[in-house]
């Protein structure tokens, strides 16, 4: 590679053109032209053969039902039984007996036939072996199979799969064949013939067809209603959808779909006899598992392309990356803190200009970093002071409402106590600008807060503060305990039936001061406890981010070995330990 490029952009552009375009063109042409067409067409032909055979089997069953219906239609006893012209009871009874014998013979031979029936327009009927009765809660003449038979004037109607409830006390999934019974003398319709095929016959025929591990087959009637589907119940319940509309409107015998998770091939075969549509669905990922020949061709092509790409990459990268490597080496030195490492620059392209700019940049970067550190430190301190100074406005509103209510009730002593406690809270939270206060001040702040809450919640809240005098002069960052006490009240004691107690105590070890906020409220389960330090949204009732903020403030101020520790059991309460270093002031 002896080409001279004026700009780095030209080098990168030519490199990408040389490497990417040939690879994309070759790979796309091979995969799209050979793999897709070959695999899809082979799979379509195979699937078509399977579903065509299945359609043929279904047609055979339907043809047998038609033969049975034709045999019954030709029986003169059926016409004698239904025709009003035969009024003699004995003649009709003899005809009925012979029809019953014929029905029994058919039902004994074919256990896949669920029901045989003739229903006369004059109200006479005969079901199966003559002992069954029509369901009194249905109107047979309003059934679709009956109406289609009467309207068909002798033509055969085949229904979709449905629950047949014509027989009193019997409800079975069937496919119905029906046709009108026409009087031989005057050509009038005198009734309808019904032959019900057990749905399990269709079900078993379809289940015998396998289209891989993920493929399946389903049947639609002429209207596009599902006759059989392996997940029929899920479809009826609306849990999954099937592309029945696309199948019905498809003019070809197959189509491909791009789903959210996988690509599918739909192969369609329509029966001229029944009008039903058999659909085979094959999963594209399974189709490609069988493409051994394609994989070999793809592998050979990929190896050749990679060899060419590697050769070109080596030649091109050698010309492009030499100055970039120099700049990279210098940057590594800067990462170690050496801001005096310079880059030797030659030429006038972008890399050379970048090197010159880089040399200028590293002269000032150390000063900028120092300035940034100082700014961030000041910002952090400002944020901490703002966080320390905040008072929950919802708590303030409720407290003032309580004071107004007690004043209206004439409870002057309670008004004085609550007002004094609220004033102390304000004084301690906003008057002291120091980041740290004594533990005595922090306990006084908590005590005033609990006095106010006790007056509001009365018997719902009890509290006890048992912090020993020996640790009250240690220093702690401001507003550590009060948010924890607030959480104990609003998330523990408040929701406990009959009220609860909050205990604030503390003790010291050799190097630490440990403060505890213990409540016997509703507690937390293991799942809640595991997410206690995760960031949460705040609510109007209490500060939901308090735990996270307190823990971060302590660790930021004192170190990672300090902070909060939680113990809790659902229904028993929560204990929060605040672990702090022993400090006697700044």
Order of alpha helices (4+ residues) and beta strands (2+ residues): alpha-alpha-alpha-alpha-alpha-beta-beta-alpha-beta-beta-beta-alpha-beta-beta-alpha-alpha-beta-beta-beta-alpha-alpha-alpha-alpha-alpha-beta-alpha-beta-beta-alpha-beta-beta-alpha-alpha-beta-beta
